[in-house]
Amino acid sequence: MPGFLTFTGHEEIGRQGHRDAATRASVESAIHAADNIEAGEVIVSMLGSYVILEGFVRRRGDVERAVEIAESIVGRGYVRSRMLHR
């Protein structure tokens, strides 16, 4: 419409935030739903296009399993783990 400014970049920012939230929720749900992993203290966040896994797991193998689950959703190479086992 004449006389009204349009902000084309605004929609893209909103979509990116929604996509990040959906990706984070998908990874978090998949990790917590896995039967063979105890991940009650795992926090999933996004940093750009990377998924960041932080927190604690009970077994050493759970770290690798959580990364595998996240990579199955976002792709290999887009997951960074800062998890520790206790």
ZILINMO-V859693 format. One record per backbone hydrogen bond with DSSP energy under -0.5 kcal/mol. CO is the residue of the C=O (numbers start at 1). NH is the residue of the N-H. E is the energy in kcal/mol with one decimal. If there is no record, write none. Layout:
# ZILINMO-V859693
[[CO	NH	E] [CO	NH	E]]
This chain:
# ZILINMO-V859693
[[1	4	-1.3] [6	8	-0.7] [7	10	-0.6] [7	11	-0.6] [8	12	-0.7] [9	13	-1.6] [10	14	-1.8] [11	15	-2.2] [12	16	-2.4] [13	17	-2.2] [14	18	-2.0] [15	19	-2.9] [16	20	-2.7] [17	21	-2.1] [18	22	-2.5] [19	23	-2.6] [20	24	-2.7] [21	25	-2.4] [22	26	-2.2] [23	27	-2.5] [24	28	-2.7] [25	29	-2.5] [26	30	-2.2] [27	31	-2.5] [28	32	-2.4] [29	33	-1.7] [30	34	-1.0] [31	34	-0.5] [34	37	-0.8] [37	39	-0.8] [38	58	-0.8] [39	42	-1.5] [41	56	-1.2] [43	54	-2.5] [45	52	-3.2] [47	50	-1.7] [50	47	-2.6] [51	53	-0.5] [51	80	-3.0] [52	45	-2.2] [52	54	-0.5] [53	82	-3.8] [54	43	-3.5] [55	84	-2.3] [56	41	-0.7] [57	86	-2.2] [59	62	-1.1] [59	63	-0.6] [60	63	-1.2] [60	64	-0.8] [61	65	-2.2] [62	66	-2.5] [63	67	-2.0] [64	68	-2.3] [65	69	-2.4] [66	70	-2.4] [67	71	-2.9] [68	72	-1.7] [69	73	-0.7] [70	73	-1.2] [70	74	-2.5] [71	75	-1.9] [75	78	-1.6] [78	51	-2.9] [80	53	-2.8] [82	55	-0.8] [84	57	-2.2]]
